[in-house]
Amino acid sequence: MSKIVFTFSSDGNLFDVGNNNKVMIIEDVTPYKEELCDIVEDNKMSFEELKNLVESWGGKIDLVLLSDLIKFYKKNNI
């Protein structure tokens, strides 16, 4: 069974529709949040460049398919 995935922003507006969306999870770099948002929004760096930057700040970063997160959720919450 295929799924249709709707992604919403925090204010409830539709952000995207699709099954191949990716989720970037960044940890332990809260002081750099604004800078990271600018970099990601403007698509200024590749994921590998961004990973190097985040790790240089002592943080961690992962890029996960939203469909994989949904599969994990469904498997563990049914």
Secondary structure by P-SEA (a helix, b strand, c coil): cbbbbbbbccccccccccccbbbbbbcccccaaaaaaaaaaaccccaaaaaaaaaaacbbbbbbbaaaaaaaaaaacc
